Amino acid sequence: MTTTFTRDDIIRYVYQETSEEERALIEQTLLTEADLQQFHEELLDTKSDLDRLRVFPSERTIQNILSYSRNFPSVQSEYQPFQ
């Protein structure tokens, strides 16, 4: 029986979301399927780039959040304990 793997399967493999049996079959398939092998290599490169990417909010965004927080009514002040 031949198992056909999709790009979704390769994504799950890269993110270690496959069973041991499925992992072994995918690794075997990657040795013979050039298109999936190329996709796998591109996906590893992309994942590596994303893992190194650091995104920080702009100063304006930070100030908007802080302003909203200062103007938002405190939850504690509205809290009425049950009696």
N, CA, C and O of each residue as an XYZ file, in Angstrom:
332
protein
N       0.835     -1.182      0.000
C       0.000      0.000      0.000
C       0.882      1.249      0.000
O       1.807      1.359      0.804
N       0.600      2.170     -0.886
C       1.334      3.420     -0.982
C       0.555      4.503     -0.256
O      -0.648      4.668     -0.455
N       1.269      5.240      0.591
C       0.649      6.337      1.316
C       0.982      7.637      0.604
O       2.142      7.891      0.279
N      -0.026      8.454      0.363
C       0.175      9.751     -0.266
C       0.120     10.818      0.814
O      -0.826     10.882      1.598
N       1.141     11.644      0.841
C       1.188     12.724      1.820
C       0.965     14.063      1.121
O       1.355     14.252     -0.031
N       0.340     14.973      1.831
C       0.044     16.304      1.307
C       0.972     17.326      1.954
O       1.754     17.006      2.850
N       0.866     18.544      1.483
C       1.635     19.631      2.094
C       1.225     19.830      3.553
O       2.058     20.164      4.396
N      -0.051     19.626      3.845
C      -0.517     19.736      5.238
C       0.191     18.711      6.126
O       0.531     19.011      7.270
N       0.410     17.514      5.606
C       1.122     16.481      6.363
C       2.562     16.912      6.627
O       3.097     16.669      7.709
N       3.186     17.547      5.643
C       4.565     18.011      5.809
C       4.623     19.127      6.855
O       5.564     19.185      7.647
N       3.643     19.995      6.860
C       3.577     21.049      7.881
C       3.455     20.419      9.267
O       4.157     20.819     10.196
N       2.576     19.448      9.404
C       2.427     18.765     10.701
C       3.728     18.078     11.100
O       4.084     18.054     12.278
N       4.433     17.522     10.128
C       5.715     16.862     10.387
C       6.747     17.869     10.904
O       7.440     17.601     11.885
N       6.846     19.019     10.247
C       7.810     20.046     10.648
C       7.521     20.536     12.062
O       8.447     20.824     12.821
N       6.246     20.631     12.418
C       5.869     21.094     13.751
C       5.683     19.947     14.749
O       5.099     20.125     15.818
N       6.189     18.769     14.380
C       6.199     17.585     15.248
C       4.806     17.231     15.761
O       4.617     16.952     16.945
N       3.839     17.248     14.850
C       2.456     16.920     15.196
C       2.013     15.610     14.546
O       0.827     15.406     14.289
N       2.971     14.729     14.284
C       2.672     13.436     13.668
C       3.027     12.321     14.640
O       3.829     12.500     15.556
N       2.415     11.176     14.418
C       2.757     10.003     15.226
C       4.133      9.494     14.798
O       4.645      9.894     13.752
N       4.722      8.630     15.589
C       6.023      8.043     15.251
C       5.942      7.289     13.927
O       6.850      7.380     13.100
N       4.867      6.554     13.730
C       4.699      5.778     12.501
C       4.568      6.706     11.293
O       5.196      6.484     10.258
N       3.755      7.735     11.436
C       3.562      8.678     10.349
C       4.860      9.430     10.049
O       5.187      9.671      8.887
N       5.596      9.798     11.095
C       6.873     10.489     10.932
C       7.827      9.646     10.091
O       8.464     10.153      9.169
N       7.921      8.366     10.412
C       8.817      7.469      9.671
C       8.395      7.358      8.202
O       9.244      7.356      7.310
N       7.090      7.265      7.953
C       6.599      7.171      6.579
C       6.859      8.474      5.804
O       7.209      8.436      4.624
N       6.690      9.596      6.456
C       6.945     10.880      5.797
C       8.430     11.011      5.467
O       8.786     11.450      4.374
N       9.292     10.633      6.404
C      10.732     10.707      6.145
C      11.116      9.825      4.963
O      11.956     10.206      4.147
N      10.514      8.670      4.872
C      10.774      7.765      3.753
C      10.276      8.386      2.442
O      10.945      8.297      1.413
N       9.108      9.010      2.492
C       8.542      9.653      1.306
C       9.386     10.836      0.854
O       9.537     11.064     -0.346
N       9.935     11.590      1.796
C      10.752     12.748      1.449
C      12.012     12.357      0.675
O      12.581     13.177     -0.045
N      12.439     11.119      0.823
C      13.614     10.643      0.089
C      13.329     10.428     -1.392
O      14.250     10.447     -2.209
N      12.066     10.223     -1.742
C      11.729      9.881     -3.124
C      10.834     10.889     -3.837
O      10.770     10.882     -5.066
N      10.153     11.741     -3.112
C       9.232     12.714     -3.714
C       9.877     14.096     -3.752
O       9.919     14.797     -2.741
N      10.373     14.480     -4.914
C      11.121     15.734     -5.059
C      10.278     16.966     -4.726
O      10.771     17.907     -4.105
N       9.003     16.960     -5.141
C       8.163     18.144     -4.881
C       7.904     18.326     -3.390
O       7.933     19.452     -2.893
N       7.652     17.236     -2.670
C       7.445     17.341     -1.215
C       8.761     17.669     -0.507
O       8.771     18.389      0.491
N       9.858     17.142     -1.025
C      11.163     17.447     -0.444
C      11.475     18.936     -0.580
O      11.966     19.556      0.363
N      11.193     19.507     -1.740
C      11.417     20.936     -1.953
C      10.519     21.765     -1.027
O      10.975     22.736     -0.423
N       9.236     21.375     -0.919
C       8.321     22.078     -0.024
C       8.819     21.991      1.418
O       8.759     22.973      2.158
N       9.300     20.839      1.810
C       9.827     20.628      3.166
C      11.000     21.566      3.437
O      11.060     22.190      4.497
N      11.923     21.670      2.499
C      13.080     22.549      2.673
C      12.659     24.016      2.750
O      13.174     24.771      3.575
N      11.717     24.419      1.887
C      11.218     25.796      1.925
C      10.504     26.083      3.242
O      10.634     27.171      3.804
N       9.761     25.114      3.722
C       9.037     25.276      4.979
C      10.009     25.399      6.158
O       9.792     26.209      7.059
N      11.068     24.604      6.152
C      12.076     24.706      7.213
C      12.740     26.086      7.203
O      12.980     26.669      8.260
N      13.035     26.605      6.007
C      13.618     27.949      5.904
C      12.655     29.001      6.435
O      13.050     29.890      7.189
N      11.402     28.897      6.043
C      10.390     29.857      6.486
C      10.201     29.790      7.996
O      10.116     30.822      8.662
N      10.136     28.578      8.533
C       9.977     28.411      9.979
C      11.162     29.015     10.720
O      10.990     29.666     11.750
N      12.342     28.804     10.205
C      13.544     29.371     10.820
C      13.487     30.898     10.820
O      13.805     31.541     11.820
N      13.076     31.472      9.681
C      12.942     32.934      9.603
C      11.913     33.451     10.603
O      12.150     34.456     11.274
N      10.783     32.778     10.704
C       9.734     33.199     11.637
C      10.184     33.065     13.082
O       9.849     33.905     13.917
N      10.946     32.010     13.388
C      11.429     31.817     14.753
C      12.383     32.931     15.177
O      12.468     33.257     16.361
N      13.100     33.515     14.222
C      14.040     34.590     14.526
C      13.391     35.968     14.517
O      13.972     36.930     15.018
N      12.210     36.066     13.960
C      11.523     37.342     13.822
C      11.058     37.855     15.179
O      10.438     37.128     15.955
N      11.362     39.094     15.445
C      10.904     39.745     16.670
C      10.104     40.966     16.269
O      10.600     41.827     15.542
N       8.888     41.045     16.730
C       8.012     42.156     16.392
C       7.675     42.905     17.679
O       7.317     42.306     18.693
N       7.795     44.202     17.612
C       7.507     45.036     18.767
C       6.454     46.064     18.376
O       6.474     46.568     17.253
N       5.536     46.381     19.282
C       4.520     47.389     18.964
C       5.168     48.769     18.870
O       6.197     49.031     19.492
N       4.560     49.625     18.098
C       5.057     51.006     17.985
C       4.785     51.741     19.296
O       3.957     51.320     20.102
N       5.494     52.837     19.487
C       5.294     53.659     20.682
C       3.856     54.178     20.736
O       3.268     54.276     21.813
N       3.300     54.506     19.585
C       1.914     54.990     19.526
C       0.951     53.910     20.029
O       0.024     54.208     20.783
N       1.163     52.685     19.622
C       0.307     51.585     20.075
C       0.397     51.410     21.585
O      -0.619     51.238     22.258
N       1.595     51.455     22.105
C       1.785     51.327     23.562
C       1.050     52.444     24.288
O       0.368     52.199     25.283
N       1.187     53.670     23.794
C       0.521     54.808     24.432
C      -1.001     54.692     24.352
O      -1.699     55.055     25.299
N      -1.516     54.193     23.240
C      -2.966     53.986     23.120
C      -3.462     52.968     24.137
O      -4.514     53.162     24.746
N      -2.731     51.913     24.322
C      -3.118     50.883     25.298
C      -3.079     51.460     26.712
O      -4.008     51.263     27.496
N      -2.012     52.165     27.029
C      -1.901     52.756     28.367
C      -3.004     53.786     28.616
O      -3.571     53.845     29.707
N      -3.297     54.582     27.615
C      -4.355     55.578     27.747
C      -5.706     54.896     27.964
O      -6.470     55.290     28.845
N      -5.986     53.904     27.185
C      -7.234     53.159     27.340
C      -7.309     52.549     28.742
O      -8.354     52.596     29.391
N      -6.218     51.989     29.191
C      -6.181     51.356     30.515
C      -6.448     52.372     31.624
O      -7.177     52.081     32.573
N      -5.865     53.553     31.506
C      -6.075     54.592     32.523
C      -7.524     55.079     32.547
O      -8.035     55.441     33.606
N      -8.183     55.090     31.402
C      -9.542     55.604     31.301
C     -10.618     54.541     31.466
O     -11.807     54.861     31.495
N     -10.221     53.311     31.573
C     -11.179     52.224     31.710
C     -11.545     52.073     33.180
O     -10.654     52.034     34.029
N     -12.835     51.986     33.503
C     -13.227     51.848     34.915
C     -12.654     50.571     35.528
O     -12.644     49.510     34.905
N     -12.198     50.701     36.718
C     -11.618     49.557     37.417
C     -12.692     48.512     37.697
O     -13.798     48.850     38.118
N     -12.371     47.269     37.468
C     -13.305     46.173     37.730
C     -13.538     46.057     39.229
O     -14.650     45.757     39.664
N     -12.502     46.290     40.015
C     -12.640     46.174     41.461
C     -13.618     47.200     42.014
O     -14.356     46.897     42.952
N     -13.641     48.395     41.461
C     -14.540     49.414     41.992
C     -16.007     49.059     41.747
O     -16.891     49.541     42.455
N     -16.261     48.226     40.754
C     -17.621     47.815     40.454
C     -18.005     46.508     41.153
O     -19.159     46.084     41.092
N     -17.068     45.894     41.794
C     -17.284     44.597     42.408
C     -18.115     44.734     43.674
O     -17.767     45.484     44.585
N     -19.212     44.001     43.713
C     -20.088     43.982     44.886
C     -20.136     42.535     45.394
O     -20.733     41.680     44.740
N     -19.524     42.246     46.538
C     -19.534     40.861     47.028
C     -20.951     40.431     47.434
O     -21.773     41.238     47.868
N     -21.193     39.152     47.277
C     -22.491     38.605     47.700
C     -22.567     38.603     49.212
O     -21.564     38.394     49.893
N     -23.770     38.839     49.738
C     -23.937     38.834     51.202
C     -24.856     37.764     51.638
O     -25.109     37.617     52.834
